[in-house]
């Protein structure tokens, strides 16, 4: 009898198809928001990869995609301009140098400092150093945004900026500045005029398009960019851009120049100064005119430092919490920590803190 005759027939094994279960449905629903987020913010923007190959121009009244379709094909012309412009090596050098510095400051220095502190034999000294480094994170912050004007320029042009705390009120001021010879009264970078969104609390989500207006008693969650006030501001910005009040390179400019006749900032009155040179060649500091347009307000983002202020291994977390509460409720103590000694580092004027430029308090507060 041959070997072949002894072989048993091979039976086909049926593979059962996995049925769609309720668990699959629940998991798919859970994954849906993340999938949509990646699709909208990671994959759809990849369409913009063709921008370097176009002579992109903004079509008035058209959307970004319409302007993209209306732009002429440039091929490799933009790349030729980049590599033959003579600045490519400077750009590469700066990019590499910045990344090296960020790596050193963000990783090497903190790790080295942590190792040094852990090797200290004096535990009280180690705890004191740790407290000094982490103490600024115990503070919560009030958000106050200001319109800042150069007082010398405003005086030369005869412009009164008092009460100009809205975009609508800024319009005649900017037009007078334009008529007075200032090329772009509102010079901004590609970060845009994001300060106008500060009146909405995004609840620490890091997504400013959704939020709640601080003065809304109903605490209604809204689409921020579609609200009436923000839409009016966006339309005003668009008008200023078309009229040359906003610099034409705003959407590509990384950093705005210093000593601008107008800019927007956060802080306190008297924090911003201009350097002026008199006829004798001497430099003097002139305090900018500040007009508050947002705040003072507490936001979810501004108090998150306090919420994260207690070390998980603390032996007396209740005492730490009491201290944090004291720091965030006692204005006298807060001002001492933030600004130093009254009469030396700062003064109270009209209920506000005015810092001393000669004896500034050196502690970091962010």
GUKE-385506 format. One record per residue (C-alpha): residue in one letter; chain; x, y, z. Coordinates in steps of 0.1 Angstrom, whole numbers, plus 2048, in hexadecimal, padded with zeros to 3 digits. Layout:
<rs>
<r resn="a" chain="A" px="X" py="Y" pz="Z"/>
...
</rs>
This chain:
<rs>
<r resn="x" chain="A" px="800" py="800" pz="800"/>
<r resn="x" chain="A" px="80F" py="821" pz="7F6"/>
<r resn="x" chain="A" px="814" py="83F" pz="80E"/>
<r resn="x" chain="A" px="7FA" py="853" pz="7FB"/>
<r resn="x" chain="A" px="7E0" py="839" pz="803"/>
<r resn="x" chain="A" px="7E6" py="83E" pz="828"/>
<r resn="x" chain="A" px="7E1" py="864" pz="827"/>
<r resn="x" chain="A" px="7C0" py="870" pz="836"/>
<r resn="x" chain="A" px="7AC" py="889" pz="823"/>
<r resn="x" chain="A" px="7B1" py="8AE" pz="82E"/>
<r resn="x" chain="A" px="792" py="8BE" pz="83B"/>
<r resn="x" chain="A" px="78C" py="8E2" pz="834"/>
<r resn="x" chain="A" px="78A" py="8F8" pz="853"/>
<r resn="x" chain="A" px="76F" py="911" pz="852"/>
<r resn="x" chain="A" px="779" py="933" pz="85E"/>
<r resn="x" chain="A" px="75D" py="944" pz="871"/>
<r resn="x" chain="A" px="758" py="968" pz="868"/>
<r resn="x" chain="A" px="758" py="97F" pz="886"/>
<r resn="x" chain="A" px="737" py="98F" pz="88B"/>
<r resn="x" chain="A" px="733" py="9B4" pz="892"/>
<r resn="x" chain="A" px="72B" py="9B6" pz="8B7"/>
<r resn="x" chain="A" px="71F" py="9D1" pz="8CE"/>
<r resn="x" chain="A" px="742" py="9D6" pz="8DB"/>
<r resn="x" chain="A" px="74E" py="9DE" pz="8B8"/>
<r resn="x" chain="A" px="733" py="9F8" pz="8B4"/>
<r resn="x" chain="A" px="73C" py="A08" pz="8D6"/>
<r resn="x" chain="A" px="761" py="A08" pz="8CE"/>
<r resn="x" chain="A" px="75B" py="A17" pz="8AC"/>
<r resn="x" chain="A" px="746" py="A33" pz="8BB"/>
<r resn="x" chain="A" px="761" py="A3A" pz="8D4"/>
<r resn="x" chain="A" px="77B" py="A3C" pz="8B8"/>
<r resn="x" chain="A" px="766" py="A52" pz="8A2"/>
<r resn="x" chain="A" px="76E" py="A74" pz="8B1"/>
<r resn="x" chain="A" px="794" py="A6D" pz="8B0"/>
<r resn="x" chain="A" px="791" py="A60" pz="88D"/>
<r resn="x" chain="A" px="77E" py="A7F" pz="882"/>
<r resn="x" chain="A" px="798" py="A95" pz="894"/>
<r resn="x" chain="A" px="7B5" py="A85" pz="881"/>
<r resn="x" chain="A" px="7A2" py="A87" pz="860"/>
<r resn="x" chain="A" px="79A" py="AAC" pz="864"/>
<r resn="x" chain="A" px="7BA" py="AB9" pz="873"/>
<r resn="x" chain="A" px="7D4" py="AA0" pz="866"/>
<r resn="x" chain="A" px="7C9" py="A92" pz="845"/>
<r resn="x" chain="A" px="7B4" py="AAE" pz="835"/>
<r resn="x" chain="A" px="7D0" py="AC8" pz="83A"/>
<r resn="x" chain="A" px="7E7" py="AB2" pz="826"/>
<r resn="x" chain="A" px="7D5" py="ABF" pz="808"/>
<r resn="x" chain="A" px="7EA" py="ADF" pz="80E"/>
<r resn="x" chain="A" px="80A" py="ACC" pz="804"/>
<r resn="x" chain="A" px="805" py="AD9" pz="7E1"/>
<r resn="x" chain="A" px="809" py="AFD" pz="7ED"/>
<r resn="x" chain="A" px="82F" py="AFE" pz="7E6"/>
<r resn="x" chain="A" px="828" py="AF6" pz="7C2"/>
<r resn="x" chain="A" px="80F" py="B12" pz="7BD"/>
<r resn="x" chain="A" px="811" py="B37" pz="7B9"/>
<r resn="x" chain="A" px="7F8" py="B3B" pz="7D5"/>
<r resn="x" chain="A" px="7E4" py="B5B" pz="7D6"/>
<r resn="x" chain="A" px="7C6" py="B64" pz="7EB"/>
<r resn="x" chain="A" px="7A6" py="B69" pz="7D7"/>
<r resn="x" chain="A" px="791" py="B85" pz="7E6"/>
<r resn="x" chain="A" px="771" py="B78" pz="7F4"/>
<r resn="x" chain="A" px="77B" py="B54" pz="7EE"/>
<r resn="x" chain="A" px="783" py="B38" pz="807"/>
<r resn="x" chain="A" px="7A6" py="B29" pz="80B"/>
<r resn="x" chain="A" px="79D" py="B0B" pz="7F5"/>
<r resn="x" chain="A" px="78E" py="B21" pz="7DA"/>
<r resn="x" chain="A" px="7AE" py="B37" pz="7DA"/>
<r resn="x" chain="A" px="7C2" py="B17" pz="7D9"/>
<r resn="x" chain="A" px="7B0" py="B0B" pz="7BA"/>
<r resn="x" chain="A" px="7B3" py="B2D" pz="7A9"/>
<r resn="x" chain="A" px="7D9" py="B2F" pz="7AF"/>
<r resn="x" chain="A" px="7F0" py="B29" pz="792"/>
<r resn="x" chain="A" px="808" py="B0B" pz="791"/>
<r resn="x" chain="A" px="82B" py="B15" pz="798"/>
<r resn="x" chain="A" px="83D" py="AF4" pz="796"/>
<r resn="x" chain="A" px="85F" py="AF5" pz="7A7"/>
<r resn="x" chain="A" px="863" py="B1B" pz="7A5"/>
<r resn="x" chain="A" px="85D" py="B20" pz="7CA"/>
<r resn="x" chain="A" px="878" py="B06" pz="7D2"/>
<r resn="x" chain="A" px="890" py="B17" pz="7BA"/>
<r resn="x" chain="A" px="88A" py="B38" pz="7CC"/>
<r resn="x" chain="A" px="890" py="B27" pz="7ED"/>
<r resn="x" chain="A" px="8B1" py="B16" pz="7E4"/>
<r resn="x" chain="A" px="8BE" py="B32" pz="7CD"/>
<r resn="x" chain="A" px="8B5" py="B4E" pz="7E5"/>
<r resn="x" chain="A" px="8D5" py="B4A" pz="7F9"/>
<r resn="x" chain="A" px="8C4" py="B46" pz="81A"/>
<r resn="x" chain="A" px="8BC" py="B21" pz="81B"/>
<r resn="x" chain="A" px="8DB" py="B19" pz="830"/>
<r resn="x" chain="A" px="8D3" py="B34" pz="848"/>
<r resn="x" chain="A" px="8B0" py="B26" pz="84C"/>
<r resn="x" chain="A" px="8BD" py="B03" pz="851"/>
<r resn="x" chain="A" px="8D7" py="B0F" pz="86A"/>
<r resn="x" chain="A" px="8BE" py="B22" pz="87F"/>
<r resn="x" chain="A" px="8A5" py="B05" pz="87E"/>
<r resn="x" chain="A" px="8BF" py="AEC" pz="88A"/>
<r resn="x" chain="A" px="8CD" py="B04" pz="8A4"/>
<r resn="x" chain="A" px="8AB" py="B0C" pz="8B2"/>
<r resn="x" chain="A" px="8A2" py="AE7" pz="8B6"/>
<r resn="x" chain="A" px="8C4" py="AE0" pz="8C7"/>
<r resn="x" chain="A" px="8BE" py="AFD" pz="8DF"/>
<r resn="x" chain="A" px="89A" py="AF1" pz="8E6"/>
<r resn="x" chain="A" px="8A6" py="ACD" pz="8ED"/>
<r resn="x" chain="A" px="8C0" py="ADA" pz="905"/>
<r resn="x" chain="A" px="8A9" py="AF1" pz="917"/>
<r resn="x" chain="A" px="88B" py="ADA" pz="917"/>
<r resn="x" chain="A" px="89C" py="AB9" pz="91F"/>
<r resn="x" chain="A" px="8C0" py="ABB" pz="929"/>
<r resn="x" chain="A" px="8BE" py="AD8" pz="941"/>
<r resn="x" chain="A" px="89F" py="ACB" pz="954"/>
<r resn="x" chain="A" px="8AD" py="AA8" pz="957"/>
<r resn="x" chain="A" px="8CF" py="AB4" pz="962"/>
<r resn="x" chain="A" px="8BF" py="ACA" pz="97C"/>
<r resn="x" chain="A" px="8A9" py="AAE" pz="989"/>
<r resn="x" chain="A" px="8C7" py="A97" pz="98C"/>
<r resn="x" chain="A" px="8DB" py="AB2" pz="99F"/>
<r resn="x" chain="A" px="8BF" py="AB8" pz="9B7"/>
<r resn="x" chain="A" px="8BA" py="A93" pz="9BD"/>
<r resn="x" chain="A" px="8DF" py="A90" pz="9C6"/>
<r resn="x" chain="A" px="8DD" py="AAB" pz="9E1"/>
<r resn="x" chain="A" px="8E4" py="A9D" pz="A04"/>
<r resn="x" chain="A" px="8D1" py="AB9" pz="A15"/>
<r resn="x" chain="A" px="8AD" py="AAF" pz="A0F"/>
<r resn="x" chain="A" px="8A0" py="AD0" pz="A1D"/>
<r resn="x" chain="A" px="8B4" py="AE2" pz="A03"/>
<r resn="x" chain="A" px="8A8" py="ACC" pz="9E7"/>
<r resn="x" chain="A" px="884" py="AD2" pz="9F2"/>
<r resn="x" chain="A" px="88A" py="AF7" pz="9F3"/>
<r resn="x" chain="A" px="898" py="AF7" pz="9CF"/>
<r resn="x" chain="A" px="87B" py="AE2" pz="9C3"/>
<r resn="x" chain="A" px="862" py="AFB" pz="9D4"/>
<r resn="x" chain="A" px="874" py="B19" pz="9C3"/>
<r resn="x" chain="A" px="871" py="B09" pz="9A1"/>
<r resn="x" chain="A" px="84D" py="AFD" pz="9A4"/>
<r resn="x" chain="A" px="83F" py="B1A" pz="9B8"/>
<r resn="x" chain="A" px="835" py="B2F" pz="999"/>
<r resn="x" chain="A" px="81E" py="B13" pz="98E"/>
<r resn="x" chain="A" px="809" py="B17" pz="9AE"/>
<r resn="x" chain="A" px="7FC" py="B38" pz="9A1"/>
<r resn="x" chain="A" px="7DD" py="B3D" pz="98C"/>
<r resn="x" chain="A" px="7DB" py="B5A" pz="974"/>
<r resn="x" chain="A" px="7C3" py="B75" pz="96A"/>
<r resn="x" chain="A" px="7C1" py="B7A" pz="944"/>
<r resn="x" chain="A" px="7C2" py="B9F" pz="93B"/>
<r resn="x" chain="A" px="7C9" py="BA9" pz="917"/>
<r resn="x" chain="A" px="7D2" py="BCD" pz="90C"/>
<r resn="x" chain="A" px="7D4" py="BE2" pz="8ED"/>
<r resn="x" chain="A" px="7F6" py="BF3" pz="8F0"/>
<r resn="x" chain="A" px="7FD" py="C14" pz="8DE"/>
<r resn="x" chain="A" px="81D" py="C27" pz="8D9"/>
<r resn="x" chain="A" px="817" py="C48" pz="8EC"/>
<r resn="x" chain="A" px="82F" py="C5C" pz="8D7"/>
<r resn="x" chain="A" px="820" py="C52" pz="8B6"/>
<r resn="x" chain="A" px="7FC" py="C57" pz="8C3"/>
<r resn="x" chain="A" px="806" py="C7A" pz="8CE"/>
<r resn="x" chain="A" px="817" py="C83" pz="8AD"/>
<r resn="x" chain="A" px="7F8" py="C78" pz="89A"/>
<r resn="x" chain="A" px="7E0" py="C88" pz="8B2"/>
<r resn="x" chain="A" px="7CD" py="C67" pz="8B9"/>
<r resn="x" chain="A" px="7BA" py="C62" pz="8D9"/>
<r resn="x" chain="A" px="7B8" py="C3C" pz="8E1"/>
<r resn="x" chain="A" px="7A5" py="C3E" pz="902"/>
<r resn="x" chain="A" px="788" py="C26" pz="903"/>
<r resn="x" chain="A" px="793" py="C14" pz="8E3"/>
<r resn="x" chain="A" px="78C" py="BF1" pz="8F1"/>
<r resn="x" chain="A" px="77B" py="BE1" pz="8D3"/>
<r resn="x" chain="A" px="784" py="BDA" pz="8AF"/>
<r resn="x" chain="A" px="769" py="BF2" pz="8A4"/>
<r resn="x" chain="A" px="779" py="C0E" pz="8B9"/>
<r resn="x" chain="A" px="79B" py="C06" pz="8AB"/>
<r resn="x" chain="A" px="790" py="C0B" pz="887"/>
<r resn="x" chain="A" px="791" py="C31" pz="885"/>
<r resn="x" chain="A" px="7B2" py="C31" pz="899"/>
<r resn="x" chain="A" px="7C3" py="C19" pz="880"/>
<r resn="x" chain="A" px="7B7" py="C2E" pz="863"/>
<r resn="x" chain="A" px="7C5" py="C4E" pz="872"/>
<r resn="x" chain="A" px="7E6" py="C3B" pz="878"/>
<r resn="x" chain="A" px="7E5" py="C30" pz="853"/>
<r resn="x" chain="A" px="7DF" py="C53" pz="848"/>
<r resn="x" chain="A" px="7FC" py="C5F" pz="85E"/>
<r resn="x" chain="A" px="815" py="C4A" pz="84B"/>
<r resn="x" chain="A" px="815" py="C29" pz="85F"/>
<r resn="x" chain="A" px="815" py="C0E" pz="844"/>
<r resn="x" chain="A" px="805" py="BF2" pz="859"/>
<r resn="x" chain="A" px="7F5" py="BFF" pz="879"/>
<r resn="x" chain="A" px="7EC" py="BDC" pz="884"/>
<r resn="x" chain="A" px="80B" py="BC6" pz="87D"/>
<r resn="x" chain="A" px="805" py="BA2" pz="887"/>
<r resn="x" chain="A" px="815" py="B81" pz="881"/>
<r resn="x" chain="A" px="806" py="B60" pz="875"/>
<r resn="x" chain="A" px="7F9" py="B59" pz="898"/>
<r resn="x" chain="A" px="7DE" py="B72" pz="890"/>
<r resn="x" chain="A" px="7C9" py="B87" pz="8A8"/>
<r resn="x" chain="A" px="7C2" py="B6A" pz="8BF"/>
<r resn="x" chain="A" px="7BD" py="B80" pz="8DD"/>
<r resn="x" chain="A" px="799" py="B87" pz="8D3"/>
<r resn="x" chain="A" px="791" py="B63" pz="8DC"/>
<r resn="x" chain="A" px="79C" py="B69" pz="901"/>
<r resn="x" chain="A" px="778" py="B73" pz="90A"/>
<r resn="x" chain="A" px="76F" py="B4E" pz="906"/>
<r resn="x" chain="A" px="778" py="B32" pz="91E"/>
<r resn="x" chain="A" px="782" py="B12" pz="90C"/>
<r resn="x" chain="A" px="782" py="AFF" pz="92D"/>
<r resn="x" chain="A" px="7A6" py="AF6" pz="929"/>
<r resn="x" chain="A" px="79F" py="AE1" pz="90A"/>
<r resn="x" chain="A" px="7B9" py="AF3" pz="8F5"/>
<r resn="x" chain="A" px="79F" py="AF7" pz="8D9"/>
<r resn="x" chain="A" px="795" py="B1B" pz="8D7"/>
<r resn="x" chain="A" px="77A" py="B16" pz="8BD"/>
<r resn="x" chain="A" px="763" py="B09" pz="8D8"/>
<r resn="x" chain="A" px="75D" py="B1B" pz="8F8"/>
<r resn="x" chain="A" px="747" py="B2E" pz="910"/>
<r resn="x" chain="A" px="746" py="B54" pz="912"/>
<r resn="x" chain="A" px="750" py="B60" pz="935"/>
<r resn="x" chain="A" px="734" py="B78" pz="939"/>
<r resn="x" chain="A" px="719" py="B5F" pz="92E"/>
<r resn="x" chain="A" px="703" py="B58" pz="94C"/>
<r resn="x" chain="A" px="6F5" py="B39" pz="93A"/>
<r resn="x" chain="A" px="718" py="B2A" pz="935"/>
<r resn="x" chain="A" px="70F" py="B1F" pz="912"/>
<r resn="x" chain="A" px="729" py="B0D" pz="8FD"/>
<r resn="x" chain="A" px="72C" py="B1D" pz="8DB"/>
<r resn="x" chain="A" px="73F" py="B1B" pz="8BB"/>
<r resn="x" chain="A" px="756" py="B39" pz="8C3"/>
<r resn="x" chain="A" px="75F" py="B41" pz="89F"/>
<r resn="x" chain="A" px="73B" py="B43" pz="895"/>
<r resn="x" chain="A" px="72F" py="B5B" pz="8B1"/>
<r resn="x" chain="A" px="723" py="B7D" pz="8A8"/>
<r resn="x" chain="A" px="740" py="B90" pz="8B9"/>
<r resn="x" chain="A" px="75C" py="B7B" pz="8AB"/>
<r resn="x" chain="A" px="74D" py="B7B" pz="888"/>
<r resn="x" chain="A" px="74B" py="BA1" pz="88A"/>
<r resn="x" chain="A" px="770" py="BA2" pz="894"/>
<r resn="x" chain="A" px="77A" py="B8A" pz="879"/>
<r resn="x" chain="A" px="768" py="BA0" pz="85F"/>
<r resn="x" chain="A" px="77A" py="BBF" pz="86D"/>
<r resn="x" chain="A" px="79C" py="BAD" pz="86A"/>
<r resn="x" chain="A" px="794" py="BA4" pz="846"/>
<r resn="x" chain="A" px="78B" py="BC8" pz="83E"/>
<r resn="x" chain="A" px="7AB" py="BD4" pz="84E"/>
<r resn="x" chain="A" px="7BF" py="BBB" pz="83A"/>
<r resn="x" chain="A" px="7B0" py="BC6" pz="819"/>
<r resn="x" chain="A" px="7B5" py="BEB" pz="822"/>
<r resn="x" chain="A" px="7DA" py="BE6" pz="82B"/>
<r resn="x" chain="A" px="7D6" py="BED" pz="850"/>
<r resn="x" chain="A" px="7E2" py="BC9" pz="857"/>
<r resn="x" chain="A" px="803" py="BC0" pz="848"/>
<r resn="x" chain="A" px="800" py="BAB" pz="828"/>
<r resn="x" chain="A" px="819" py="B91" pz="834"/>
<r resn="x" chain="A" px="806" py="B8A" pz="855"/>
<r resn="x" chain="A" px="7FE" py="B66" pz="84B"/>
<r resn="x" chain="A" px="823" py="B5D" pz="846"/>
<r resn="x" chain="A" px="834" py="B74" pz="860"/>
<r resn="x" chain="A" px="843" py="B60" pz="87D"/>
<r resn="x" chain="A" px="84C" py="B7D" pz="894"/>
<r resn="x" chain="A" px="840" py="BA1" pz="894"/>
<r resn="x" chain="A" px="85A" py="BBD" pz="897"/>
<r resn="x" chain="A" px="85F" py="BCE" pz="8B8"/>
<r resn="x" chain="A" px="855" py="BF2" pz="8C1"/>
<r resn="x" chain="A" px="835" py="BF1" pz="8AE"/>
<r resn="x" chain="A" px="81D" py="C0F" pz="8B1"/>
<r resn="x" chain="A" px="801" py="BF6" pz="8B9"/>
<r resn="x" chain="A" px="800" py="BD2" pz="8C6"/>
<r resn="x" chain="A" px="7EC" py="BBB" pz="8DC"/>
<r resn="x" chain="A" px="7FA" py="BAC" pz="8FC"/>
<r resn="x" chain="A" px="7F2" py="B9D" pz="91D"/>
<r resn="x" chain="A" px="7FF" py="BA9" pz="93F"/>
<r resn="x" chain="A" px="7FA" py="BC8" pz="954"/>
<r resn="x" chain="A" px="7F9" py="BEE" pz="94D"/>
<r resn="x" chain="A" px="81D" py="BFC" pz="94A"/>
<r resn="x" chain="A" px="82C" py="BDB" pz="940"/>
<r resn="x" chain="A" px="833" py="BE6" pz="91C"/>
<r resn="x" chain="A" px="84C" py="C01" pz="914"/>
<r resn="x" chain="A" px="85B" py="C12" pz="8F5"/>
<r resn="x" chain="A" px="87F" py="C1C" pz="8F1"/>
<r resn="x" chain="A" px="882" py="C3F" pz="8E4"/>
<r resn="x" chain="A" px="8A2" py="C52" pz="8DA"/>
<r resn="x" chain="A" px="8A3" py="C78" pz="8DF"/>
<r resn="x" chain="A" px="8B6" py="C92" pz="8CB"/>
<r resn="x" chain="A" px="8D5" py="C8C" pz="8E1"/>
<r resn="x" chain="A" px="8D5" py="C67" pz="8D8"/>
<r resn="x" chain="A" px="8CA" py="C5D" pz="8FB"/>
<r resn="x" chain="A" px="8B2" py="C40" pz="8FE"/>
<r resn="x" chain="A" px="894" py="C42" pz="915"/>
<r resn="x" chain="A" px="878" py="C2B" pz="91E"/>
<r resn="x" chain="A" px="854" py="C36" pz="918"/>
<r resn="x" chain="A" px="837" py="C22" pz="926"/>
<r resn="x" chain="A" px="81D" py="C18" pz="90C"/>
<r resn="x" chain="A" px="7F9" py="C22" pz="90D"/>
<r resn="x" chain="A" px="7E4" py="C03" pz="918"/>
<r resn="x" chain="A" px="7BF" py="BFE" pz="912"/>
<r resn="x" chain="A" px="7B0" py="BDE" pz="921"/>
<r resn="x" chain="A" px="799" py="BCC" pz="909"/>
<r resn="x" chain="A" px="797" py="BA9" pz="91A"/>
<r resn="x" chain="A" px="795" py="BA2" pz="93F"/>
<r resn="x" chain="A" px="79E" py="BA0" pz="95A"/>
<r resn="x" chain="A" px="790" py="B7C" pz="959"/>
<r resn="x" chain="A" px="799" py="B5A" pz="968"/>
<r resn="x" chain="A" px="799" py="B3E" pz="94F"/>
<r resn="x" chain="A" px="79B" py="B18" pz="952"/>
<r resn="x" chain="A" px="7BD" py="B1A" pz="941"/>
<r resn="x" chain="A" px="7CA" py="B34" pz="959"/>
<r resn="x" chain="A" px="7C3" py="B20" pz="978"/>
<r resn="x" chain="A" px="7CF" py="AFE" pz="96C"/>
<r resn="x" chain="A" px="7F2" py="B05" pz="97B"/>
<r resn="x" chain="A" px="7E2" py="B07" pz="99E"/>
<r resn="x" chain="A" px="7CE" py="AE7" pz="998"/>
<r resn="x" chain="A" px="7EF" py="AD5" pz="990"/>
<r resn="x" chain="A" px="803" py="AE4" pz="9AD"/>
<r resn="x" chain="A" px="802" py="AC8" pz="9C6"/>
<r resn="x" chain="A" px="81C" py="AAD" pz="9C4"/>
<r resn="x" chain="A" px="80D" py="A8A" pz="9C5"/>
<r resn="x" chain="A" px="826" py="A7F" pz="9DF"/>
<r resn="x" chain="A" px="821" py="A9C" pz="9F6"/>
<r resn="x" chain="A" px="820" py="A93" pz="A1B"/>
<r resn="x" chain="A" px="808" py="AAF" pz="A23"/>
<r resn="x" chain="A" px="7F2" py="AB5" pz="A05"/>
<r resn="x" chain="A" px="7D8" py="AC7" pz="A1A"/>
<r resn="x" chain="A" px="7F1" py="AE1" pz="A25"/>
<r resn="x" chain="A" px="7FD" py="AE6" pz="A01"/>
<r resn="x" chain="A" px="7D9" py="AEB" pz="9F6"/>
<r resn="x" chain="A" px="7D3" py="B05" pz="A11"/>
<r resn="x" chain="A" px="7F3" py="B17" pz="A05"/>
<r resn="x" chain="A" px="7E7" py="B16" pz="9E1"/>
<r resn="x" chain="A" px="7C5" py="B24" pz="9EC"/>
<r resn="x" chain="A" px="7D6" py="B3F" pz="9FF"/>
<r resn="x" chain="A" px="7EC" py="B49" pz="9E1"/>
<r resn="x" chain="A" px="7CD" py="B4A" pz="9CA"/>
<r resn="x" chain="A" px="7B7" py="B5D" pz="9E2"/>
<r resn="x" chain="A" px="7CE" py="B76" pz="9F5"/>
<r resn="x" chain="A" px="7D5" py="B91" pz="9DC"/>
<r resn="x" chain="A" px="7F0" py="BA0" pz="9F2"/>
<r resn="x" chain="A" px="803" py="B7F" pz="9F2"/>
<r resn="x" chain="A" px="7FE" py="B7A" pz="9CD"/>
<r resn="x" chain="A" px="80C" py="B9C" pz="9C5"/>
<r resn="x" chain="A" px="82A" py="B96" pz="9DB"/>
<r resn="x" chain="A" px="832" py="B76" pz="9C9"/>
<r resn="x" chain="A" px="82B" py="B84" pz="9A7"/>
<r resn="x" chain="A" px="83A" py="BA7" pz="9AA"/>
<r resn="x" chain="A" px="850" py="BA7" pz="9C9"/>
<r resn="x" chain="A" px="851" py="BC1" pz="9E5"/>
<r resn="x" chain="A" px="839" py="BDE" pz="9E4"/>
<r resn="x" chain="A" px="84B" py="BFF" pz="9E2"/>
<r resn="x" chain="A" px="86A" py="BEE" pz="9D4"/>
<r resn="x" chain="A" px="860" py="BD8" pz="9B7"/>
<r resn="x" chain="A" px="83D" py="BE6" pz="9B1"/>
<r resn="x" chain="A" px="823" py="C00" pz="9BB"/>
<r resn="x" chain="A" px="7FD" py="C01" pz="9BD"/>
<r resn="x" chain="A" px="7EE" py="C1C" pz="9A7"/>
<r resn="x" chain="A" px="7C8" py="C1F" pz="9A3"/>
<r resn="x" chain="A" px="7C5" py="BFB" pz="9B0"/>
<r resn="x" chain="A" px="7DC" py="BED" pz="996"/>
<r resn="x" chain="A" px="800" py="BE1" pz="999"/>
<r resn="x" chain="A" px="81B" py="BF6" pz="988"/>
<r resn="x" chain="A" px="83C" py="BE4" pz="986"/>
<r resn="x" chain="A" px="85E" py="BF5" pz="98B"/>
<r resn="x" chain="A" px="873" py="BF4" pz="96C"/>
<r resn="x" chain="A" px="893" py="BF9" pz="980"/>
<r resn="x" chain="A" px="88C" py="BDE" pz="99B"/>
<r resn="x" chain="A" px="878" py="BC4" pz="989"/>
<r resn="x" chain="A" px="86F" py="BA4" pz="99C"/>
<r resn="x" chain="A" px="884" py="B88" pz="98D"/>
<r resn="x" chain="A" px="86E" py="B6A" pz="995"/>
<r resn="x" chain="A" px="85E" py="B59" pz="977"/>
<r resn="x" chain="A" px="839" py="B56" pz="97A"/>
<r resn="x" chain="A" px="82F" py="B3F" pz="95D"/>
</rs>
